[in-house]
Protein backbone atom coordinates (compact mmCIF):
# COMPACT_ATOMS: atom_id res chain seq x y z
CA UNK A 1 0.00 0.00 0.00
CA UNK A 2 1.39 3.39 -0.95
CA UNK A 3 0.73 6.71 0.73
CA UNK A 4 1.66 10.20 -0.37
CA UNK A 5 2.61 12.43 2.56
CA UNK A 6 0.77 15.31 0.84
CA UNK A 7 1.60 18.71 -0.53
CA UNK A 8 1.73 20.38 2.87
CA UNK A 9 4.03 17.89 4.59
CA UNK A 10 6.70 19.25 6.89
CA UNK A 11 9.37 16.57 6.82
CA UNK A 12 10.76 17.51 10.23
CA UNK A 13 7.31 17.56 11.88
CA UNK A 14 6.70 14.82 14.41
CA UNK A 15 2.96 15.34 13.89
CA UNK A 16 3.27 14.72 10.14
CA UNK A 17 5.41 11.66 10.74
CA UNK A 18 2.92 10.33 13.27
CA UNK A 19 0.03 10.88 10.85
CA UNK A 20 1.70 8.62 8.27
CA UNK A 21 2.61 6.05 10.91
CA UNK A 22 -0.96 6.01 12.19
CA UNK A 23 -2.26 5.38 8.68
CA UNK A 24 0.28 2.60 8.11
CA UNK A 25 -0.60 1.02 11.44
CA UNK A 26 -4.28 1.02 10.43
CA UNK A 27 -3.37 -0.64 7.14
CA UNK A 28 -1.10 -3.14 8.90
CA UNK A 29 -3.96 -4.08 11.22
CA UNK A 30 -6.02 -4.77 8.09
CA UNK A 31 -3.35 -7.17 6.81
CA UNK A 32 -1.18 -4.99 4.57
CA UNK A 33 2.48 -6.03 4.73
CA UNK A 34 4.19 -3.83 2.10
CA UNK A 35 4.28 -0.05 2.19
CA UNK A 36 5.54 2.76 0.01
CA UNK A 37 5.90 6.52 0.29
CA UNK A 38 5.17 8.46 -2.89
CA UNK A 39 6.93 11.78 -3.32
CA UNK A 40 6.36 12.19 -7.06
CA UNK A 41 3.62 14.85 -6.84
CA UNK A 42 5.35 16.89 -4.15
CA UNK A 43 7.35 20.03 -4.91
CA UNK A 44 11.07 19.59 -5.33
CA UNK A 45 11.59 22.73 -3.23
CA UNK A 46 11.28 22.77 0.54
CA UNK A 47 8.51 25.12 1.65
CA UNK A 48 8.54 24.89 5.44
CA UNK A 49 10.88 27.25 7.30
CA UNK A 50 11.63 24.41 9.75
CA UNK A 51 12.65 22.11 6.90
CA UNK A 52 14.69 24.80 5.13
CA UNK A 53 16.69 25.42 8.31
CA UNK A 54 17.18 21.71 8.99
CA UNK A 55 17.86 20.16 5.58
CA UNK A 56 20.26 21.15 2.81
CA UNK A 57 18.11 19.47 0.13
CA UNK A 58 14.65 18.05 -0.40
CA UNK A 59 16.26 14.66 -0.95
CA UNK A 60 17.77 14.71 2.54
CA UNK A 61 14.42 15.76 4.00
CA UNK A 62 12.59 12.94 2.25
CA UNK A 63 15.23 10.41 3.26
CA UNK A 64 15.01 11.49 6.91
CA UNK A 65 11.20 11.35 6.81
CA UNK A 66 11.26 7.91 5.17
CA UNK A 67 13.79 6.55 7.64
CA UNK A 68 11.69 7.84 10.56
CA UNK A 69 8.64 6.05 9.15
CA UNK A 70 10.62 2.83 8.68
CA UNK A 71 11.96 3.06 12.21
CA UNK A 72 8.45 3.67 13.53
CA UNK A 73 7.16 0.57 11.81
Secondary structure per residue as TSV (DSSP state, phi and psi in degrees):
chain	resnum	aa	ss	phi	psi
A	1	X	-	360.0	132.6
A	2	X	E	-110.2	144.9
A	3	X	E	-131.8	139.2
A	4	X	E	-98.9	128.2
A	5	X	-	-62.3	-18.8
A	6	X	-	102.9	164.0
A	7	X	T	-73.7	-21.0
A	8	X	T	-104.2	15.7
A	9	X	-	-63.4	138.2
A	10	X	-	-109.2	109.8
A	11	X	T	-59.4	-31.7
A	12	X	T	-87.4	-1.3
A	13	X	-	-79.6	122.7
A	14	X	H	-64.9	-32.6
A	15	X	H	-65.1	-42.7
A	16	X	H	-67.0	-38.8
A	17	X	H	-63.7	-43.6
A	18	X	H	-65.9	-34.0
A	19	X	H	-62.3	-43.0
A	20	X	H	-67.7	-43.5
A	21	X	H	-60.8	-40.9
A	22	X	H	-61.4	-43.7
A	23	X	H	-63.5	-44.8
A	24	X	H	-63.8	-38.0
A	25	X	H	-65.2	-38.0
A	26	X	H	-62.0	-44.5
A	27	X	H	-67.1	-39.4
A	28	X	H	-61.3	-41.5
A	29	X	H	-63.7	-24.0
A	30	X	T	-88.9	-0.4
A	31	X	T	107.6	-1.3
A	32	X	-	-71.1	136.2
A	33	X	-	-120.9	-9.4
A	34	X	-	-124.9	134.7
A	35	X	-	-130.3	154.3
A	36	X	E	-144.1	149.4
A	37	X	E	-110.6	126.9
A	38	X	E	-104.8	119.3
A	39	X	-	-110.8	7.0
A	40	X	T	-68.6	-24.6
A	41	X	T	-102.8	13.5
A	42	X	S	-102.8	142.9
A	43	X	-	-52.9	145.5
A	44	X	S	-79.7	-9.0
A	45	X	S	-104.3	138.0
A	46	X	-	-70.1	138.1
A	47	X	-	-114.8	-22.5
A	48	X	-	-83.0	134.1
A	49	X	H	-59.9	-37.0
A	50	X	H	-62.4	-43.4
A	51	X	H	-68.4	-41.2
A	52	X	H	-61.1	-38.2
A	53	X	H	-77.0	-21.4
A	54	X	H	-96.6	-34.0
A	55	X	-	-118.2	140.7
A	56	X	S	-76.7	-29.2
A	57	X	S	-143.0	160.8
A	58	X	H	-63.2	-36.8
A	59	X	H	-59.0	-43.9
A	60	X	H	-65.6	-37.5
A	61	X	H	-64.1	-45.6
A	62	X	H	-66.8	-37.2
A	63	X	H	-65.0	-43.3
A	64	X	H	-64.0	-43.6
A	65	X	H	-60.8	-47.7
A	66	X	H	-61.6	-43.5
A	67	X	H	-65.4	-36.0
A	68	X	H	-65.9	-38.5
A	69	X	H	-66.1	-45.5
A	70	X	H	-59.0	-45.3
A	71	X	H	-63.1	-37.5
A	72	X	H	-67.9	-28.5
A	73	X	-	-75.5	360.0
